[in-house]
């Protein structure tokens, strides 16, 4: 009888130990392996005031990059919104650059192991809850991938997707 109780206690303790270990392990697929920044720009050859009062001018570097592409060449560029989300090892992430609106959404997932210089992404652009673009993209350094979006308020939306510096845990 005494041996049976001791065995029962040991078995119970072992089950509790192993179940606690199993529940406390993190999912390696949810590991944060980088950051992705999604920015929406408004481009027009007309009046930029129709984009709203909360827009800001783009940097000279971004303007130069945009003007360097024939299809992205406009007179005026304004920043509409931006979102930065973690890049997870085995899960998809969503960026919503025009919060709280869900008119523009970007879904991305790592397709290759990232390096500090570049990473491969499975990328989807969703406008008005419809997937309009699916591609495999290779993002390099601080060079955004620009996607010419739909017409909007007499101009065009341009969506920029780029690797972002990883946030420090202390910030």
Long-range contacts (C-beta under 8 A, 24 or more apart in sequence): 28-89, 28-90, 29-88, 29-89, 29-90, 29-91, 30-88, 30-89, 30-90, 30-91, 31-88, 31-89, 32-86, 32-87, 32-88, 32-166, 33-87, 33-88, 33-89, 33-110, 33-113, 33-114, 34-86, 34-87, 34-110, 34-114, 34-119, 34-163, 34-164, 34-166, 35-84, 35-85, 35-86, 35-87, 35-163, 35-164, 35-165, 35-166, 35-167, 36-84, 36-85, 36-86, 36-87, 36-93, 36-95, 36-108, 36-121, 36-139, 36-161, 36-162, 36-163, 36-164, 37-82, 37-83, 37-84, 37-95, 37-144, 37-160, 37-161, 37-162, 37-163, 37-164, 38-82, 38-83, 38-84, 38-85, 38-95, 38-97, 38-106, 38-159, 38-160, 38-161, 39-79, 39-81, 39-82, 39-97, 39-144, 39-159, 39-160, 39-161, 39-162, 40-79, 40-80, 40-81, 40-82, 40-97, 40-98, 40-104, 40-149, 40-157, 40-158, 40-159, 40-160, 41-66, 41-77, 41-78, 41-79, 41-80, 41-157, 41-158, 41-159, 41-160, 42-77, 42-78, 42-79, 42-80, 42-152, 42-153, 42-155, 42-156, 42-157, 42-158, 43-72, 43-74, 43-76, 43-77, 43-78, 43-155, 43-156, 43-157, 43-158, 44-74, 44-75, 44-76, 44-153, 44-154, 44-155, 44-156, 45-74, 45-75, 45-76, 45-155, 46-76, 46-154, 46-155, 47-154, 48-76, 48-78, 48-155, 50-153, 50-154, 50-155, 51-78, 51-80, 51-153, 51-155, 52-80, 55-79, 55-80, 62-144, 62-160, 65-143, 65-144, 65-146, 66-146, 66-158, 69-146, 71-148, 72-146, 72-148, 72-158, 74-155, 74-156, 76-155, 77-158, 80-157, 84-164, 87-114, 87-119, 87-121, 92-122, 97-159, 102-129, 103-127, 103-128, 104-149, 104-157, 104-159, 105-129, 106-159, 106-161, 108-161, 111-136, 114-163, 117-141, 118-163, 119-163, 121-161, 123-161, 125-149, 125-159, 137-161, 139-163
